[in-house]
Amino acid sequence: MGNLRRYCAGVLVFGVFLIPNTPNSAHIWELTEVEGPELPFLNTEIVLDASGDPHIVYFEGDELSSWIAYTGYVYCEEGEWNVGYKSDNYFYCVTPTWHPLSNSIGLDSQGYPHLAYPVRLDVPEDYNCIEYAYFNGNEWETEYVDVDATFCCSIRVDDFDVPRVIYYADGLAYGFREAGVWEIDYADEYYAHIYYCSLGLDSVGLPHAVYKSSLYFSLDLKYAYFDGTDWTTMSVDNDDTALPDLTLDSDNRPHVVYLKPGYPNMTYLMYAYWDGVAWEYDIVDEVGLGGHIYSPSIDVDSNGNPHIAYSIGEYNPQLKYAVLRDDDWAIETVEMYYHSLRSSLALDANDNPHISYIYAIPPDIVYMKYAYGVANNPPAAFNLTLPPDGEGIIEPVTLDWEDSTDGDGHDITYDVWYATDPSFDPHDEVNELTDSTYTFPEGVLSDDTTYYWKVRAWDGYDETWSGPDEYWSFTVDNELGIPVIGFTAESNADGIALTWECAAAAVGFNLYRSEEATGVRNRLEEMLNAELIIGETPYSYIDAEVSGGLTYNYWLEAIDIGGSSETFGPASCTAGAFVPTAYALYQSRPNPARGSAVIAFDLPEGADVTLTIYDLSGRKVKTLVDETLPAGAYEQQVSEFAPGVYVYKLSAGSFAAAKKMVVQ
């Protein structure tokens, strides 16, 4: 804003409040009290500069008894609100609740503000006019657009920094300023009474306007545009409409929001769009007897979707925000217990909404406020994993599901819902879990009972329910148990030895392995056995495909003669962690080898070790190890040997041994 900051009169921010959204909300709203509550505020309009910072023009009441209004301007820079301007002239509002009081703001290419607003002049005689104020980079300048005008006006600044204004002056008047002089034209019939008006400029700077017109007892919501030579007007709606607002999309087509009476005793918030041939209409919201809708404002995003801010309600209206996507209006509550004669909406380059509005608590608490909405994405979709849907299990029951993520960086918590009826009415909940697993405490679940369950991921603003189905079920059957005991995992020279016993007949067993313990076996874990493990108790299995130093976790699935299964574990073990009790040199594997082999040996104590390979003539081919090693189990890789028969010898302290190795 250049030198404008020198004319600011302090920071006006009174507080910032973050408003959590309702479950269908798509935004996180930051609410700021810009100024108040010393004086009543009557009207606001907001625009955004190239940096996305808000600039707001408003009417500020002198006192409630006189309803004398002055125009003010504030802007936000580097997170601080500053006063930029306050008019010397006033406007006298007789019935401010219903009077179409308006002022307007536009920004030029340098981000400097241009204001248009009605004022009342007492000299040389009482009359109303439209005043224009702009900041030239050093100071404010003011002049009159028209001295025979009245209370409604709207201003925009084109790409060449030319201000353009529409206003009421016994018809819809249009003015633009060139070389310091205002040129005036009429866009619609002279003598028509204009109640409300809103201006937009198309991609080449030509004006488009929407306005409520009354002529010879007929009421019309009208749309007018200038093609560079002539004005064209058309009717948008011929009912007793109110408070229209206009914006243009990237194809220069108009989008209009306005209020429309309905019967019996209804008020509709209407949206109209010109598709190039005819006007298309939609009802955004509605209110019945005793309710009111105020101050609708519209903008379109980069995809051409309309966004609307408005207030609606009966005794305590609420500030609402609506956006049309996929032929459906998504409506959010921005703030509760709110009342405003005029709010204003603008979208930034990221399509995030900015709203200026008046917040009032009768009889005399009035704030000017600003709301900024940050788009929020719900947590990522996730699925239930264990126990499998419909499975019978014994206690303790552990539920497991996939992790969800949040692209907005919010922390996620989980709520588990469970019930004995799939309607979940009634149901029980376990809330605010931080891990994607939950084990029921003893005594919570009943035996011989089927439970239905689902999980909600919550990021503090939006929710996502689990899949792949609406819910899963499990049945508690404590008589199902297969008596498996002593399921253990121990490291030895051959890998990791798994052992267990089973005191009853079982069809067989499956073994699963992972490198991360989760407390439950996931379906995606690696199954070790290619065929079902059968035989008689005790049972054993060697997992030879392990790497020294890594910790592995094992689950045992026992299957009974009825086809039911139970899972035991995890049993955890670190490969190579055992201490041998004797020296040993093992046969190389594989033998014969093709390309490479592994030679393993054990040291029960620390020793000076050499491991050497010879050919059959006794010539040394390669020394693999020649160092002092601590007690432990060791493996040495052998590769790049020509085909033939070799002898490898181990010397460790007083121990010596040799074996043959065949390379093909």
TAQUIHU-V61093 format. One record per residue. PHI is phi in whole degrees, -180 to 180 (NA if undefined). BURIAL is # if it has 9 or more other ideal C-beta (glycine too) atoms within 8 Angstrom, else .. D_LAST is the distance of its C-alpha to the last C-alpha in Angstrom with 2 decimals. Layout:
# TAQUIHU-V61093
phi->{PHI/PHI}
burial->{BURIAL/BURIAL}
d_last->{D_LAST/D_LAST}
This chain:
# TAQUIHU-V61093
phi->{NA/62/-81/-57/-60/-65/-96/-80/-123/104/-87/-112/-71/-101/176/-123/-129/-94/-107/-61/-89/-71/-55/-96/-79/-115/-135/-104/-102/-105/-109/-128/-82/-76/-160/137/-106/-64/-124/-74/-113/-114/-165/-141/-145/-120/-134/-117/-86/-64/-89/83/-81/-83/-128/-130/-107/-154/-100/-119/-74/-73/-162/-65/-75/-97/53/-90/-113/-115/-86/-127/-139/-131/-146/-111/-138/55/82/-117/-90/-134/-76/-110/-166/-144/-72/-85/-85/-120/-126/-96/-104/-74/-127/-65/-66/-118/-68/-76/-71/-151/-141/-151/-141/-139/-119/-90/-66/-94/83/-82/-82/-128/-117/-132/-161/-78/-136/-116/-104/-98/-127/-79/-151/-72/-162/-101/-152/-103/-101/-123/-129/-146/-101/-93/105/-126/-155/-88/-126/-130/-160/-101/-74/-155/-95/-131/-129/-141/-80/-112/-156/-151/-125/-140/-118/-82/-69/-102/64/-93/-76/-131/-133/-115/-165/-95/-148/56/145/-87/-96/-133/-135/-140/-108/-130/54/79/-122/-88/-98/-115/-141/-113/-87/-145/-51/-69/78/-70/-92/-105/-93/-139/-151/-145/-114/-137/-114/-83/-67/-110/87/-81/-81/-130/-139/-125/-163/-98/-121/-127/-145/55/70/-104/-113/-145/-93/-120/-128/-133/-144/-110/-95/104/-127/-133/-91/-119/-122/-150/-87/-92/-156/-111/-90/-79/-81/-152/52/-76/-140/-128/-145/-117/-91/-67/-96/65/-94/-81/-123/-129/-122/-164/-102/-143/-73/-133/-129/-91/59/-114/-127/-112/-93/-106/-122/-127/-139/-89/-90/102/-125/-150/-84/-104/-125/-152/-93/-83/-158/-154/-145/-97/-57/88/-99/-140/-122/-126/48/-73/-142/-132/-148/-118/-89/-66/-99/83/-82/-79/-123/-134/-111/-165/-116/-150/152/-110/-83/-129/-61/-119/-80/-117/-137/-128/-138/-97/-139/55/63/-138/-90/-95/-118/-120/-93/-85/-152/-93/51/-132/-144/-147/-77/-154/-117/-146/-122/-143/-103/-88/-65/-97/66/-83/-83/-125/-130/-106/-163/-108/-112/-134/-118/-57/-96/-144/-100/-135/-122/-97/-131/-137/-121/-125/-105/-104/-60/-122/-101/-68/-56/-67/-63/-150/-121/-72/-125/-143/-70/-55/-56/83/-81/-91/-139/-102/-76/-76/-97/-115/-95/-140/-147/-67/-70/-102/-128/-132/-69/-89/85/-85/-70/-110/-120/-119/-118/-97/-106/-143/-159/-94/-132/-66/-76/57/-132/-87/-151/-113/-133/-120/-110/59/-79/-99/-106/-88/-157/-152/-111/-69/-65/-62/92/-80/-97/-102/-69/57/-130/-95/-117/-107/-146/-153/-132/-112/-97/-133/-101/96/-135/-133/-127/-138/-92/-68/-125/-78/-110/-61/-158/-119/-138/-148/-118/-81/-140/-73/-89/-73/-52/-99/-75/-89/-132/66/-78/-133/-133/-136/-83/-144/-66/-89/142/-123/-93/-106/-135/-163/-128/-140/-86/-132/-67/-138/-65/171/-137/-123/-116/-126/-137/-145/-104/-141/-83/-121/89/-139/-87/-89/-59/-86/-66/-78/-87/-81/-86/-78/-125/-58/-80/-127/130/-120/-67/-79/-112/-150/-155/-105/-94/-87/-90/-129/-115/-58/92/-89/-98/-118/-123/-123/-124/-112/-100/-102/-116/-92/-70/-88/92/-78/-138/-133/-117/-120/129/-84/-105/-109/-158/-98/-65/75/-87/-82/-106/-61/-99/-153/-68/-157/-122/-104/-64/-60/-136/-76/-140/-71/-105/-123/95/-149/-150/-123/-111/-113/-150/-115/-126/-75/-153/-65/-161/-78/-121/-130/-129/-128/-111/-124/-89/-69/-84/93/-78/-70/-95/-164/-98/-86/-136/-154/-165/-90/-122/-78/-59/156/-102/-129/-133/-129/-79/-124/-154/62/-104/-69/-56/156/-110/-128/-119/-114/-122/-115/-121/-143/61/-89/-92/-146/-157/-143/-145/-93/-135/-105/-116/-102}
burial->{#/././#/#/./#/#/./././#/#/#/././././#/./#/./././#/#/#/#/#/#/#/#/#/#/#/#/././#/#/#/#/#/#/#/#/#/#/#/././#/#/#/#/#/#/#/#/#/#/#/././././#/#/#/#/#/#/#/#/#/#/#/./././#/#/#/#/#/./#/./#/#/#/#/#/././#/././#/./#/#/#/#/#/#/#/#/././#/#/#/#/#/#/#/#/#/#/#/././././././#/#/#/#/#/#/#/#/././././#/././././#/#/././#/./#/#/#/#/#/#/#/#/././#/#/#/#/#/#/#/#/#/./#/#/#/#/#/#/#/././././#/./#/./#/#/#/./././#/./#/#/#/#/#/#/#/#/#/././#/#/#/#/#/#/#/#/#/#/#/./././#/#/#/#/#/#/#/#/././././#/././././#/#/./././#/#/#/#/#/#/#/#/#/./././#/#/#/#/#/#/#/#/#/././././#/#/#/#/#/#/#/#/#/./././././././#/#/#/#/#/#/./././#/#/#/#/#/#/#/#/#/#/#/./././#/#/#/#/#/#/#/#/#/././#/#/#/#/#/#/#/#/#/././././#/#/#/#/#/#/#/././#/#/#/#/#/#/#/#/#/#/#/././#/#/#/#/#/#/#/#/#/#/./././././#/#/#/#/#/#/#/#/#/#/#/././#/#/./#/#/#/./#/././././././#/./#/./#/#/#/#/#/././#/./#/./././././#/#/#/#/#/#/#/#/././././#/././././././././#/././#/#/#/#/#/././././#/./././#/./#/#/#/#/#/#/#/#/#/./#/#/#/#/#/#/././././#/#/#/#/#/#/#/././#/./#/./#/././#/./#/#/#/#/././#/#/#/#/#/#/#/#/./././#/././#/#/#/#/#/#/./././././#/#/#/././#/./././#/././#/#/./././././#/./#/#/#/././#/./././#/./#/#/#/#/#/#/#/#/#/./././././#/#/#/#/#/#/#/#/#/#/#/./././#/././#/#/#/#/./#/././#/./#/././#/#/#/#/#/#/#/#/#/././#/./#/#/#/#/#/#/#/./././././././#/#/#/./././#/././#/#/#/./#/./#/././#/././#/#/#/#/#/#/#/./#/././#/./#/./#/./#/#/#/.}
d_last->{81.56/82.71/85.96/86.65/85.42/88.59/90.65/88.70/90.45/87.88/84.91/85.66/82.60/83.73/80.47/77.10/75.99/72.66/73.22/70.43/70.16/70.85/67.75/68.10/68.73/66.65/68.12/68.69/72.27/73.54/77.34/79.59/83.33/84.41/88.08/90.69/92.53/95.67/96.55/96.09/93.61/94.30/91.64/88.32/86.16/82.74/80.81/77.58/77.04/73.98/72.37/72.98/75.77/78.69/82.29/85.00/88.64/90.90/94.53/95.81/98.99/101.83/103.05/103.03/106.78/107.06/103.66/103.73/100.22/98.74/95.56/92.80/89.41/86.45/82.95/79.76/78.10/75.20/75.67/79.42/82.29/85.21/88.67/89.05/92.41/95.41/98.18/101.82/103.14/102.99/102.89/105.15/103.43/105.97/103.67/100.24/98.62/98.98/99.96/97.41/97.05/94.33/93.05/90.00/87.55/85.42/83.31/83.27/80.37/80.73/80.73/84.50/86.43/89.18/91.35/93.90/96.18/99.70/102.50/106.18/108.66/112.09/113.54/115.39/115.22/112.94/110.14/106.38/103.96/100.27/99.29/96.29/94.68/91.79/90.14/90.17/87.75/90.52/93.01/94.05/96.45/98.35/100.43/101.64/99.95/102.98/106.18/106.99/103.93/103.05/100.47/97.15/94.90/91.26/89.79/86.62/85.73/84.11/81.50/84.34/85.75/88.72/89.94/90.90/92.97/94.32/97.18/100.25/103.45/105.41/102.34/98.73/99.01/96.25/96.34/94.15/94.82/94.77/96.20/97.62/99.59/98.98/99.18/100.19/99.72/100.03/97.05/99.10/102.71/105.28/107.01/103.97/103.31/99.76/98.54/94.91/92.79/89.25/88.06/84.74/83.82/81.50/78.93/81.71/84.07/86.44/88.02/87.45/89.56/89.98/93.26/95.71/98.89/102.29/104.86/107.95/106.77/103.37/100.13/96.96/93.54/93.07/90.46/91.43/89.51/90.55/89.00/90.40/93.71/94.84/94.30/93.12/93.72/92.64/93.03/90.06/91.99/95.71/95.98/97.26/93.95/93.40/91.23/89.07/86.24/84.38/81.08/79.45/75.83/73.84/75.45/78.92/79.64/81.77/80.79/83.73/84.20/87.63/89.63/91.34/93.78/93.08/95.15/96.05/95.78/92.30/90.90/87.77/85.42/84.79/82.19/83.00/80.81/81.86/79.20/80.90/83.08/84.41/84.31/81.81/82.77/81.11/82.36/80.35/82.26/85.64/88.15/91.10/94.62/95.13/91.86/91.35/88.76/89.15/87.83/85.01/82.98/80.24/77.40/74.44/70.83/68.44/67.65/71.34/71.50/74.86/75.17/78.49/80.07/83.18/85.00/85.92/87.62/90.94/92.10/88.99/87.25/83.61/81.89/79.39/76.68/75.53/72.92/72.43/68.86/67.81/71.49/71.90/73.74/71.89/74.58/74.19/76.78/76.97/79.79/82.08/85.85/86.36/89.21/89.33/91.68/89.15/85.43/83.29/79.62/77.37/73.61/71.60/68.84/66.30/68.66/69.50/73.12/75.88/79.20/82.56/85.08/88.05/87.68/90.95/92.10/95.76/98.31/97.53/93.87/92.28/89.09/87.44/83.72/80.45/77.32/73.88/71.17/67.48/65.25/63.15/60.09/59.57/56.43/53.32/52.76/50.70/49.86/50.28/47.05/47.87/49.10/48.32/51.51/53.48/51.40/53.05/52.20/53.53/54.88/54.12/53.69/51.67/51.95/49.32/49.33/47.62/48.79/51.31/51.73/54.79/54.64/58.02/56.76/58.85/57.81/57.09/58.33/57.87/60.50/59.52/62.03/62.03/64.57/65.19/66.34/64.33/67.37/66.85/70.61/70.91/67.70/66.48/64.63/62.41/62.88/61.42/57.93/55.64/52.36/51.02/51.16/54.04/54.41/57.75/59.65/60.53/63.64/63.59/62.12/63.63/61.85/61.76/62.41/60.70/60.50/60.05/58.66/57.97/57.41/59.20/57.74/60.60/60.56/64.22/65.48/63.56/61.70/58.78/58.36/55.07/53.36/51.89/54.96/58.42/57.68/55.41/56.44/55.34/57.07/57.51/56.94/56.77/56.60/53.23/51.32/48.32/48.51/45.12/45.28/43.08/40.49/38.53/35.34/33.96/30.99/28.74/25.39/23.69/25.52/29.06/30.66/33.34/36.01/39.29/41.92/44.11/47.41/47.93/46.16/43.85/41.97/38.93/37.60/35.65/34.20/34.40/33.24/34.37/34.41/38.20/40.79/43.71/45.32/44.52/41.47/41.19/40.12/37.59/35.66/32.07/31.94/29.15/29.30/28.33/30.77/34.05/33.80/36.01/36.98/39.55/40.56/39.17/36.23/33.09/30.11/27.25/26.51/23.09/22.83/25.19/25.40/27.21/30.82/31.37/34.02/33.49/36.25/36.00/38.37/38.72/40.27/42.02/43.19/46.12/47.17/49.53/46.81/47.96/45.61/45.88/43.64/43.32/42.11/40.90/39.13/37.72/35.14/33.45/29.77/29.11/32.86/33.06/33.64/31.68/33.95/31.71/28.93/25.47/21.83/19.48/16.07/13.52/12.94/10.97/9.29/6.52/6.07/5.39/7.66/9.94/11.19/14.75/16.39/19.91/22.90/26.65/29.69/33.04/34.87/34.60/32.99/31.66/27.89/25.13/21.41/19.55/16.05/16.15/14.15/15.12/18.14/19.50/19.35/19.25/16.55/17.88/20.57/19.95/23.41/26.65/29.64/32.12/31.21/33.51/32.98/30.55/27.11/24.42/20.96/18.94/16.33/13.31/11.76/11.23/9.18/7.81/4.67/6.50/8.73/11.20/14.55/16.23/20.04/22.70/26.34/28.95/32.57/32.99/29.73/26.62/23.44/19.91/16.70/13.27/10.02/6.55/3.83/0.00}
